[in-house]
Amino acid sequence: MALDRIRHGGWDGIVSSGHTGAELTDPLLDPAGPVAARYGKTSSSQFQYVARTMPHVGFLVLNSVRGPFTDRTVRRAAALAIDRAEIARVWGNMVPADQLLPPVAAGFHERNLYPLDAPDLRAAAALMHGRRFDVVMGVFPYDQAMQQGRLVRAELGRIGLRVKLITLPDVDTFNRILDRGGEIDLVDGGLFASIDGADFLQSAVTVGPVPSRFLTQKVRSEVKRVTRLTGNKRWAAAGRLADRLAAYDVPLIVYGNRVEDEFFAPAVGCRVFPPESYGVDLAALCRHGSG
């Protein structure tokens, strides 16, 4: 499958050709949309809505090298305070998630690391111990990214993290700010990558300029050690490391997985889906017995 570079939120991620983001899908088919509500898993109709998880994670990257987020308890508090369901809704075709590996990756196993439907503000506040910090979030000038930034500012503000939003016109501006000693404490990110769990983690800590600036050498070294393994040991180690990073070290705060929204309509004998470009969705016009 061909791989292209695309932009998600702030920097370039990797995505299989043809899946270029929420802007090319029909919002009616979002996981929280009306089609899902009517024709989802509990529907008794022949029509069926399915949100197929893709090899993707959306996350916030915390600056673990300098500033307030060098303290692991502050990173953990932020992860507990984030409303994953609200942020996932901002991006459209995304479901809330809390793990560094997507469900389709080898090494993933289901765990409840954080609440997915609401933040745990009591636990977050307990970790903060009354401390208050000013943090800077770099936000790229897209409608969804700006909306997400405002949500993050409100959510972290409840536990004493006062978020200042600054607009980053592009990644070069982000680099220049850091080169001059300016402080940015968190940015949005996202990644489409391999379904091999170790390879996925390696991409998460190396793709784009943000990880090299924000993540510690210790985290990068731990991921590199996992990639040297093979077979089942590789995938098991990737799963264990992903869980530990998400639950304890928290260099990244995962908030969602992209899904491919599909609506199956047996009455017309085909799969109905939105066109990934402008124009008529020809596949939705097919009929049994048509030439």
C-alpha positions as CSV (number, residue, x, y, z in Angstrom):
1,M,0.0,0.0,0.0
2,A,1.4,3.4,-1.0
3,L,2.2,5.8,1.8
4,D,1.8,9.6,1.6
5,R,2.7,12.3,4.0
6,I,-0.2,14.4,5.4
7,R,-0.8,17.0,8.0
8,H,-2.7,16.1,11.2
9,G,-3.2,19.0,13.6
10,G,0.4,20.2,13.7
11,W,3.0,18.1,11.9
12,D,3.3,15.5,9.2
13,G,2.2,12.0,10.0
14,I,2.0,8.9,7.8
15,V,-1.2,7.8,6.3
16,S,-2.2,5.2,3.7
17,S,-3.3,6.8,0.4
18,G,-6.9,7.7,0.3
19,H,-7.4,8.5,4.0
20,T,-6.7,12.2,4.3
21,G,-8.7,13.3,7.3
22,A,-12.1,14.3,8.5
23,E,-12.6,17.1,5.9
24,L,-13.1,14.5,3.1
25,T,-15.8,12.5,4.9
26,D,-19.5,13.0,5.4
27,P,-20.2,14.4,8.9
28,L,-23.5,12.5,8.9
29,L,-21.4,9.3,9.2
30,D,-19.4,10.4,12.2
31,P,-19.3,7.9,15.1
32,A,-21.4,10.4,17.2
33,G,-23.7,11.3,14.2
34,P,-27.3,10.5,13.4
35,V,-26.5,7.5,11.1
36,A,-24.5,5.8,13.9
37,A,-27.2,6.5,16.4
38,R,-29.9,5.0,14.2
39,Y,-28.1,2.1,12.5
40,G,-25.3,1.2,15.0
41,K,-24.7,-2.0,16.9
42,T,-28.2,-2.0,18.6
43,S,-30.1,-1.5,15.3
44,S,-32.6,-4.2,14.4
45,S,-32.7,-2.9,10.8
46,Q,-31.0,-4.6,7.8
47,F,-29.0,-1.4,7.5
48,Q,-25.8,-1.4,9.5
49,Y,-23.4,1.4,10.5
50,V,-19.8,0.3,11.2
51,A,-16.9,2.5,12.4
52,R,-13.8,0.6,11.5
53,T,-10.8,1.6,13.6
54,M,-7.7,2.6,11.6
55,P,-4.0,2.4,12.5
56,H,-4.1,5.9,14.0
57,V,-3.8,7.7,17.3
58,G,-4.5,11.4,18.0
59,F,-2.5,12.8,20.9
60,L,-1.2,15.8,22.7
61,V,2.6,16.0,23.0
62,L,3.9,17.3,26.3
63,N,7.2,19.0,26.7
64,S,9.0,16.5,29.1
65,V,12.3,18.3,28.6
66,R,11.6,21.7,30.1
67,G,8.8,23.5,31.9
68,P,6.0,22.2,34.2
69,F,5.6,19.0,32.3
70,T,9.0,17.8,33.3
71,D,7.2,16.6,36.4
72,R,5.5,13.2,35.7
73,T,2.8,13.9,38.2
74,V,1.8,17.1,36.3
75,R,1.7,15.1,33.1
76,R,-0.4,12.4,34.7
77,A,-2.8,15.1,36.1
78,A,-3.2,16.6,32.7
79,A,-4.0,13.2,31.2
80,L,-6.7,12.6,33.8
81,A,-8.2,16.1,33.2
82,I,-8.6,15.8,29.4
83,D,-12.1,15.1,28.1
84,R,-11.3,12.6,25.4
85,A,-14.9,12.3,24.1
86,E,-15.2,16.1,23.6
87,I,-11.9,16.3,21.8
88,A,-12.7,13.3,19.6
89,R,-15.9,15.0,18.6
90,V,-14.0,18.0,17.4
91,W,-12.1,15.9,14.8
92,G,-15.2,14.2,13.4
93,N,-14.5,10.6,12.3
94,M,-12.7,9.7,15.6
95,V,-13.6,7.7,18.7
96,P,-12.2,8.4,22.2
97,A,-9.0,6.4,23.1
98,D,-6.5,6.3,25.9
99,Q,-3.7,4.0,24.6
100,L,-0.6,4.7,22.5
101,L,-1.3,1.7,20.3
102,P,-4.5,1.6,18.2
103,P,-6.7,-1.5,18.6
104,V,-5.5,-2.8,15.2
105,A,-1.9,-2.9,16.2
106,A,0.0,-6.1,17.2
107,G,0.6,-5.8,20.9
108,F,-2.5,-3.9,21.7
109,H,-4.7,-5.3,24.5
110,E,-7.8,-3.7,25.9
111,R,-7.3,-1.8,29.1
112,N,-9.1,1.0,30.9
113,L,-6.2,3.5,31.5
114,Y,-8.3,6.7,31.7
115,P,-12.1,7.5,31.6
116,L,-13.1,7.9,28.0
117,D,-16.4,9.6,28.5
118,A,-15.5,12.3,31.1
119,P,-12.4,13.6,32.8
120,D,-11.4,12.4,36.3
121,L,-11.0,15.9,37.8
122,R,-10.8,14.7,41.4
123,A,-7.8,12.4,40.7
124,A,-6.2,15.1,38.6
125,A,-6.5,17.7,41.3
126,A,-5.1,15.3,43.9
127,L,-1.9,14.9,41.8
128,M,-1.6,18.7,41.5
129,H,-1.6,19.2,45.3
130,G,-2.8,22.7,44.9
131,R,0.0,23.7,42.5
132,R,-0.7,26.1,39.7
133,F,1.4,26.6,36.5
134,D,1.2,28.7,33.4
135,V,1.7,26.6,30.2
136,V,1.8,27.5,26.5
137,M,0.0,25.4,23.9
138,G,1.0,25.9,20.3
139,V,-2.0,25.7,18.0
140,F,-2.0,25.5,14.2
141,P,-4.4,27.8,12.4
142,Y,-7.1,25.3,11.4
143,D,-10.7,25.5,12.7
144,Q,-10.6,22.1,14.3
145,A,-7.2,22.7,15.9
146,M,-8.3,26.0,17.3
147,Q,-11.5,24.5,18.7
148,Q,-9.4,21.7,20.3
149,G,-7.1,24.3,21.8
150,R,-9.9,26.1,23.5
151,L,-11.2,22.8,24.9
152,V,-7.8,21.9,26.3
153,R,-7.4,25.4,27.8
154,A,-10.8,25.0,29.6
155,E,-10.2,21.4,30.7
156,L,-6.6,22.0,32.1
157,G,-7.7,25.2,33.7
158,R,-9.9,23.3,36.1
159,I,-6.9,21.7,37.8
160,G,-4.7,24.8,37.9
161,L,-2.9,24.6,34.6
162,R,-3.5,28.0,33.0
163,V,-3.1,27.5,29.3
164,K,-2.1,30.3,26.9
165,L,-2.8,29.6,23.3
166,I,-0.3,30.8,20.6
167,T,-0.9,30.4,16.9
168,L,1.8,28.5,15.0
169,P,1.4,29.3,11.3
170,D,3.6,26.4,10.3
171,V,6.2,23.9,11.7
172,D,9.1,26.2,10.8
173,T,7.7,28.9,13.1
174,F,7.4,26.3,15.9
175,N,11.1,25.4,15.4
176,R,12.2,29.0,15.4
177,I,10.4,29.7,18.7
178,L,12.2,26.9,20.3
179,D,15.6,27.7,18.7
180,R,15.3,31.2,20.2
181,G,14.7,29.7,23.7
182,G,10.9,30.4,23.6
183,E,8.7,28.1,25.6
184,I,6.0,25.8,24.2
185,D,4.7,23.2,26.6
186,L,2.3,21.2,24.5
187,V,1.1,20.8,21.0
188,D,-1.4,18.6,19.1
189,G,-0.2,15.6,17.1
190,G,-1.4,12.5,15.4
191,L,-0.1,9.5,13.5
192,F,-1.1,6.9,10.9
193,A,1.5,4.2,10.9
194,S,2.3,0.5,10.8
195,I,0.1,-2.1,12.5
196,D,3.3,-3.6,14.0
197,G,3.1,-2.3,17.6
198,A,6.9,-1.7,17.9
199,D,7.1,0.1,14.6
200,F,4.0,2.2,15.6
201,L,5.7,3.3,18.9
202,Q,8.9,4.1,17.0
203,S,7.0,6.4,14.6
204,A,5.3,8.1,17.5
205,V,8.6,9.1,19.1
206,T,10.4,10.0,15.9
207,V,8.0,11.4,13.3
208,G,8.1,15.1,12.8
209,P,10.0,17.8,14.8
210,V,8.0,17.7,18.0
211,P,9.1,14.4,19.5
212,S,12.8,15.2,19.1
213,R,12.2,18.5,20.9
214,F,9.8,17.4,23.6
215,L,10.5,13.7,24.5
216,T,13.4,12.5,26.7
217,Q,16.2,10.4,25.4
218,K,15.1,7.7,27.9
219,V,11.7,7.3,26.2
220,R,13.2,7.1,22.8
221,S,15.8,4.6,24.0
222,E,13.1,2.4,25.5
223,V,11.2,2.3,22.3
224,K,14.3,1.6,20.3
225,R,15.1,-1.5,22.5
226,V,11.6,-2.9,21.7
227,T,12.1,-2.5,18.0
228,R,15.2,-4.8,18.2
229,L,13.0,-7.7,19.3
230,T,11.2,-10.1,16.9
231,G,8.0,-12.2,16.8
232,N,5.7,-12.4,19.8
233,K,8.3,-11.0,22.2
234,R,8.4,-7.9,20.1
235,W,4.6,-7.3,20.2
236,A,4.2,-8.3,23.8
237,A,7.0,-5.9,24.8
238,A,5.5,-3.1,22.6
239,G,2.1,-3.6,24.4
240,R,3.7,-3.4,27.9
241,L,5.8,-0.4,27.0
242,A,2.8,1.4,25.4
243,D,0.7,0.8,28.5
244,R,3.4,2.0,30.9
245,L,4.1,5.2,28.8
246,A,0.4,6.0,28.6
247,A,-0.4,5.3,32.2
248,Y,2.7,6.4,34.1
249,D,5.3,8.3,32.2
250,V,2.8,10.1,29.9
251,P,5.0,11.8,27.3
252,L,1.9,11.8,25.1
253,I,-1.8,12.1,26.0
254,V,-3.8,10.0,23.6
255,Y,-7.4,11.1,23.0
256,G,-8.7,9.3,20.0
257,N,-8.5,6.8,17.1
258,R,-9.5,7.6,13.5
259,V,-12.2,5.4,12.1
260,E,-13.4,4.7,8.6
261,D,-17.1,5.2,8.7
262,E,-19.1,2.7,6.7
263,F,-22.8,2.3,6.1
264,F,-24.0,-1.1,4.7
265,A,-27.3,-1.0,2.8
266,P,-28.3,-4.5,1.7
267,A,-31.5,-3.3,0.1
268,V,-29.4,-1.9,-2.7
269,G,-26.8,-4.6,-2.6
270,C,-23.8,-2.5,-1.9
271,R,-21.8,-0.6,0.6
272,V,-22.8,3.0,0.9
273,F,-20.0,5.4,1.8
274,P,-19.1,9.1,1.2
275,P,-16.9,10.0,-1.7
276,E,-13.3,10.9,-0.8
277,S,-13.5,13.8,-3.2
278,Y,-16.0,16.1,-4.8
279,G,-18.7,14.6,-7.1
280,V,-21.2,11.8,-7.2
281,D,-20.7,8.7,-5.0
282,L,-21.1,6.2,-7.9
283,A,-20.7,3.1,-5.7
284,A,-23.8,4.2,-3.7
285,L,-25.8,3.9,-6.9
286,C,-25.2,0.2,-7.5
287,R,-28.2,-2.3,-7.7
288,H,-28.5,-6.1,-7.7
289,G,-28.5,-7.4,-11.2
290,S,-27.3,-4.1,-12.8
291,G,-24.8,-4.5,-15.6
